[in-house]
Amino acid sequence: MKTVNYDTELCIVGGGMAGLCCALAAARNNVKTILVHDRPVLGGNASSEIRMWICGAHGTDNRETGIIEEILMENFYFNKGLKYSLWDSVLYGKAIEEKNLTLLLNTSCLDAVMCGNTIKSIKAWQSNAETYHIIEAKYFADCSGDSILSDLTGAKYMYGREAKSEFGETIPPDTADKKTMGMSCLIQLRETDHKVDFEPPSWAYKYETDEFFPEKPHDTDTNFWWIELGGEGDCIHDTDKCRDELLKIAYGVWDHMKNYGDHGVDNWELEWIGFLPGKRESRRYIGKHIITQNDVESQGRFDDIVAYAGWTMDDHFPQGFYYKEGHPTIYHPAPSPWGIPLRSLISKNIDNLIFAGRNISVTHAALSSSRVMATCAIMGQALGTAVAHALKENCHISKIDINALQQALMLDDCYIPWHNREQSALTINAKCNYDIVRNGKDRGEENCWIGKAGDFLEYSFEEAENVEKIRLVFDSNLNRGYQNMPCSFPLVEKVYRLPETLVKEYVIEIEDEKGSIEAINVGNNHQRLVWHNVNKKAKRIRLTPISTNGCEDFRIFGFELY
């Protein structure tokens, strides 16, 4: 056996969307980071192993941006055939491109060494390399979903449903219990141009009539999320038992669709079935603040808001597939957006333990709105950025300048509800032909410059000024009606592509005090947020859009100088 030792600034356990975005944000802010993940691919519930599409806040212009939008745009650009293996590669590529990030895949956290209330190190096992990794760090971020560091460190956590009376909530049961939302093994279907027969395995369950599926949609447009179990047992230690049962159900569902009644799937075949269950709930840490149903319903207007949610309080019944009294979930209304405070990402009793994802400090009721992956991703970006600020300010993460963190996140295209992004003095003091692109608001139709062929945006100065960077925010259509990947594959694919509104080609002209012009020509842009390093003295800077991905108009939210 081999042992490798590390001394780093941030160690992240868990490479789902929260952990990946946390790692990318920290590394890009010059934090020496290690990401430990127990699977061969990144993405967690969104990966090729589970295949849940990435959901987030409901409502007009509420889609999450920042790193998560960057990743989605990258996938639409490079993965035009919507192959899940290529989606895995997009996530992997983002991680390995960062020089400050060390990626340890197939690596499971086994143990932790404590020094009082501080984690000194963790020990992890990389099975395919037969290597132990011992990692010392200033901060440990648990983004594992199951809160793997809780039992290893003595961190306080919650499990199950609280009683109504504990936090004055209305959603929970009258008496507390250890029941949770369950886990699902998804299936995916593909349409062919000919009839396809299906013979189920002998061990699959048999469902001959629709009475087995009350209010459970079983057609080619669903991702079969309701094939769910585990909420009445142990959602951590019973995972394999649940998988075995879920596979029997999943094959039985497809057998029913193919061989019992007319479900319009004669030409469809079973493309894929998941052997790794996607989890919704298990351990939840106790942080410096526990978000409750009441916090959600009052919009979470905390002083230290760093992220937001906006999914309904979507509370699945613990019985999952075997719930027979109606629809398998209750959609309790929730405002969109509602704010998530930094305090709920910081452990109450372990000094250097922080977390992001579905295991943050929330009650069961609040979790039902905060657990979806786009929400988890922006939490992760906020947490990674917060660590960078704590190290830079030489203080504990709970004591950082929260306004500075919020401004940094918004500069990185993370929306912070009810907060305004400050503009640079260079941008404010310049003369601009359209002020709307420097109002600090990067979403909403009322904040979008709309131009036609030949139109341009321009800054000019009385005297030439030093310009280091140019920040651009294009319109990636935050109200698009599709997610990152499909749940089924019809012969004629639905629209999963770069948004038509996104500017594809543009030119930036930089004129110096002598009248000389240098041009930056971009011919294949596929991102919403774009930075250009300039480092020049400029008298005038002009942005001229040339083409989009299909939209007739040019749509730009931000054009700013730094």
N, C-alpha and C positions, 0 to 999 in steps of 0.2 A: 504494500500500500504506500501511497505517496501523500505527503502533507505539504500544503502551500499556505504561507502566512501573509496577511495583508494588514496594512495600517492606512486607513482611508478616512475621508470626512463623512461620507454618507453611505450606508449600506441599506439597500432596499430588498425586502423579501417579498417576492410575488411579481410576476411579469405580465399581469393582465393589463387592461388599458390604463388603470390608475397607476400601477407600478411603472409601466413604460413611460407614461407622460411625466411622472415624477422624476424618473431618471434622466429623461431628455432635458427637462427644464433645469435641473440641478447642474448637469454637465455643461449645458450651454451658458450657464452663469458661473463657470469656472470652479465648480465644486467637484472634487475628486470622488467619483461615485462608483459603487459596485452594485450590480443588479443580479440577485440570486433568484432563479426560477426553476421549479421542479419539473417542468415539461420541456420537450425538445423545440417547441415553438412558442412565440409570444402571443399575447392577445387574450388569454383567459377564455371567457365565455364567447368572445368574438373570433377565436382562432378556428383553424380548420378542424380541430378535434371536437369542437362543440357546435359552432356555426350559428350562434345567435347574432342577429343583426344589432347594430348599435343604435339604441334609442336614447332620447333625452327629453328636454323640456317641451311641453306643448305650447302652442300659441304663435301668433305672427311675430316674426323676427326674433324669436327666442332660441333659435338653434345655437349650440355651443360652438365657439370658435377657438382660436389659439392652435395649440399643437394638434388637437384632435381633428380640426378642420384641415390642417396641413396634411395629416396622414390620409384622410379621406380623399382629398384632391389628388394626392400622389397615387392612390390606388386606382382612381378613375383614369388617370393618365397612363400608367404603366400596365394596368391589368384590364385591358379592354375586353378580354374574353371572360372576365369574372371567374377566374380559376382560384379556388381556395388556397392552393399551394403557392400561387403568386401573391395572394393577399398576405400569407405568412411571410413571404420574402420582403414585402414592402415594410412590414413591422420590423423584421430582422435588420433590414438595411438601415432603417432610421437609427437603430441602436448602435450598430457597428461603425457608423460614420462619425460618432462622437468620440473625440480623442480623450476626453476626461471620463469616459464610461467603460468599465470592464464588465462584460456580459458572461455570466456563468449559467448556462442552460443545463438541463438534466441534473440539477443540483438541489437537494432537499435539506432544509434546516433541521438539525438534530438536537442541538443543545445550545445553551447560553451560559456565559460566566458573568455573575453579577458582582458589583462592588457597592454594597449598600443598595440604594435605589437607582443605581446607574448600571446600564448594560455595558460591560467591558468588551465582550466579544461574543460572537456566535460561531458555532461549528456546523459545517454543512458537508454533505456527502454527494459527490458527483459519480454516479453509478457507472456510467459507460467509460469513465477515465480512471476508475478505482482510486479516486483522490479525495482526501479530506481538505477542506478549505476553512481556515481559521481566520476570521475577519474582525479586526478591531476598528471601531469607528467612533466619531463624535456623536452622530445621530444614527438611529436605526428606524427605518420606516417600514411598518408592516402593511403591505398592500396585498396580502395573500388571500383576502376574503374570509378565510377561516380563522384568522388571527393566530397564526402558528406560534408567535412569540408570547402569547398570553400565559399559557401554562408553563413555558420555559423560564419566564422572568418574574412571575408573580403579579403581573399587571392585572388590574381589576377589569372585569368584563361582565356582560349580561348575556343571557341565553334564554330564548323563549319569549312568551308574551307576558307583559306586565298586567297586573290587575287595573281596572278602570281607576280605582281610587289612588294608585301609587303616584300618578302624575296628573290626575284630574282629566283623563282622556275619556272619550266616548267610544272609540273603536275597539279597544281590547275587551276580553271577557271579564266577567265580574271577579273571577278568581284567577290568579296568576298560574301559568303552567309552563311546561318545557316544550311546547309545540311551536313549530316554525312553518314558514313556507318551504315547499319541497324543492326537489331538483328534477331536471328533465333530460331525457335523451331524445334529441330531435331526429327527424328523418327528412330527407330531401328527395324530390321526384324529378324525373326528366321525361319530356315528351319526345316520342319518336314519330316516324312517318308510317308505322305499321303496327299491327296488333301485337301486344306482348303478353304472354301468359306468365302467371306467377304461382309457384308452389311453395308454401311456407315451410320452414323447418318444423320437424315433428314436435319440438318443445315450445313452439309459439302458442299463445292463447287463441281460442276460437271465439269470434264474435259474429254470429250469423245474422243479427238484426241490429237496427239503429237504436234499440232500447239501451244498449250499452254506452251510448254516447249522447246522453241528454245535454243539449246546449253546448256540445263540443264540435266545432266546425271541422269536418274532415273532407277537404277538397284540395285542389292543387294550388290554392292561393294562401294557404296557412302554413305556418312553420311547426305546427303540432306542439305548441308550448304546453298544452294541457296533458300531455303524456308525462305526468308529474307524480312523484312519490317522495316519501322521506320525512314529511313534516310531523308525523306522529311518533317518529323514532329519533335516532341520533343522526343528524345531518352531516356529521363528520365521520364517526367510526362505522356507520352503517352504509357508507357510500357504495361499496362493492355489492352488498346485498341489494341495494336499491337498483343499481345498474342491471343486475341479473333479472330482476322483476320488470324493469322498464323495457328491456330488450324483448321479453316475451310479449309485453303489451304492444310495443311498436310494430313487431312483425305481425301480430294479430290484427292491428288496425289496418295495415296495408293489405293483408289477406282479405279482410272484410270489404275494403274498397274495390279490390280486384274481382272478388269471387262471390260476393253476396249483394245483390241489388245493382242498380245502374247508377254508378257514380261518375260516369263520363271519363273514365281513365283507361279505356281499352288500349290506347296507344301510349300509355305512360308506363314507365318502369321505375323501380326503386333505385335511385342513383347512389344513395349514401345513407348510412345509419350510424348514429353517434355511440361510441363505446365509452366515452367520458361524460358523465352527467354534468350539466350546467347547473350550478347552485344559485339560489336566491338569498339564503339566509343561514347563518350559523352563529358563531360568537360575535358579539359587538363590544368593542372596548368602552370603558367608562372614561370619558375625557374631562377636561376642565369645565365643559358644559355639555349636558345631555339634551339634544334636540328632541322636542316632544311634538305630538300632534297639534298642541296649542301654538307652538312656535311656527309650525308649518302654516296653519290657518291664519296666523297674524302676519304672514309674509317674511318672517325671519329677518326683520330689519335690525340686525346687530351692528354695533360699531365696527367689529372686526370681521365683517363679511369678506370672504375671499373667493367664493364660488356660489353657485346657485343651482336649484333644482326646479322642476316644473312638471314632472310626471304626476299622474293622479296617485292618490294613496291606494295602490292596487294590491289589495290584501288577499292573497291566495289562501283558500281553505287548506288546513294541514293534511286533510285526507287526499288531496290531489285528485288523481284519476278516479278514485273510489268515492268521491263526493257525489251523491245522487240527488240532492235536493234542489238543484238548479244550476245556474252558471258557476263554474269552479273558482271564480274570484269575485270580490266586491270592489267596485271602483268608487271609493270615497273621494269626493271632490277636493282638489287642492289648488291654491292659487299658483299661477305661473307668470313670473318666477317667484321663488322664495329663497331667502339667503342662507348660506351655510357659513358659520363663523370659524375662524382659525382655532378657537378654543376647543372646538369639537373634533379637531384633528390631533390633539396633544393629550397624552396620557395624564390621568389624574395623579398617579402614584409612582410612575417610573420616569425619571428625569429626562432621559434622552430617547424615549419611545414616542414616535409619532405615527400617524396612519392616514390612509386615504383609500376610498373604495366603499364597498358595502359593509365594512366592519367599523365604520366610524362611530362616534358616540351619539347614538340615536335610540329612541325607543322602537319597539317593533312597529308601531303605527307609523312613525316618521320614516322608518327604513323603507316602508312600502312605496314611498315617493322618491327617496334618495338613492336607491340601489341600482338604477339603470346606468349603462356603461358610459354614455356621454357625460353624465353628471359625475361619475367616478373619475373620468379622464381629466376634467377641469379641476376637480379636487386635487388630483395628482400633480398637475402643473402648478397649482397654487402652493402645494406643500414643498415641491422641489425648489421653487423660487424663494419660499420663506426660509428654507435652510440656508440658501446663499446669502440672504440678508442677515440672518443670525450670525453667520461666520464673519461677514464683512463688518457688522456692527459690534462684534465681539460681545454678544449678550445671548441669553437664553432665547429660544425661538418664541416663547410667550411674551417676551419683552421688546420685540422689534418694533420699529416705526411702522405702524400699520398703514398709514397713509402712503408712505414710500412704497410699501409692498403692493398696495392696491394700484398705485400709479404705474409701477413696473409691469404688473399683470395686464393692465389695460393697454400699455404700450406694446405688449406682446399679443395684442388682439384678443385678450380674455375680457369678456363683458362682465362688469360688476354693476348689477342693478342699482339705480338711484345714486350713482357716482359719476362725476364728470372727469374726463381725462384732461390734464393740463397740457397746454401747448408750449413748445419751445419758444424762447425769445426770438430766435432767428425766424421762425415761421410767423409769429405775431407781427414783428416789425417790418417784414417785407411787404411790398405791394403785390396783391394777388388779383387776378381777373375774375375769380369765382371764390368768394369767401366760404362757401359751403364745404369745400374740401379741407378746411382747416378749423372746423368747429369742434373737433375732438369727439364726434359721435359717428361711429363706424357701422351703424345699422339703422334701418328705418327708411322708408321711401322719402320722407321729408329731409333726410340728411344725404341724399344721393345726388351727385352731379350727373346729369344725363346729356350726352353730347351726340352730335351727328358727324358724318364724314367731314373732315377738314377742321373740326373744332379742336381746341387745345386748352390746356391749363398752363398758367405761367406765373412765375414769381420774378420780381425785379427789385433791384436795390439802387439807392442813390449812389452809393459807393460799393465797390466789390466787397463781398463778405466770404469768410472761410466757411465752406460747406463740407462737413465730413460725411454725412449720410442723407439719403432720401428714403422716406417711408411712404409706401403705397398700399392702399387697401382697395381691392377691386370687389365687385359684386359677385359672390359665388352662389347667389340665390338661397338665402337662409330659409326660404319657405318651400324649397323643392320637396316634392312628395315621394321621395324614395330614400332608402338607407344606403349603407355602404356595400351590401351584398344582397343578392336575391335569396328567397327561401325555396324556390323551385325554378326549373329551367324549361320553359315552353319552347316550341320550335322557333317562334318569333319572339326574341328577347324583348322584355320591357325596357324602359329608359333607365339605364344605370350608367351615367357617363358624366364627363365634365359639364357643368352647367353652361347653358347657352349664353348666359349673361356675363360670363367671365371673359375679361379682355385677354386676347391671345397674343396679339402683336402690338408693340408700341415703341416709340422713340423718345428718349430724353436728350435734349440739347442743352449743353452747358456753355454759356458764353462768358469769357473772361473780360477783364477790364480793357483789353486791347482789341476786343471784337472777334477774337478767334473762337471758333465753336468746335467743341468735341461732342460727339454723339454716342449715346449708349443705345444700341439696337437690340431689342428683345423680340424673337420670332416665334417662341413656343411657350409662353407663360402658361402655367397650370396651377397657380397658387392665388389665394386671396390676399394674404399678407406678403409683401415683397420689400426687402431692404436692398438698397444699392450703396455700396461704399464709393464715395466720390473723392474726398480729401483734396478739394480744389478751391481756389478763390474764384467766385462767380459774381458776375453782374446781373445775369439773367439765366433762369432755368425754365425750360419749356417741356411739358409732357404732351405728346401727341399720340393718342390711340389710333391704331390702324385697322385692326380686325378683332372680332370676338369668336366665340365658339358657336355662333349661330344667331345671336340677337342682333337686330338692326341698330340699336342704340349702344352707345358706350356708357357704361355705368361705373362710376368711381366714388367711393366714400371718402378716401383720404389721400392727400398729396401734401407731404410735410417735409420740412428741412430741419436738420440737426447738425 
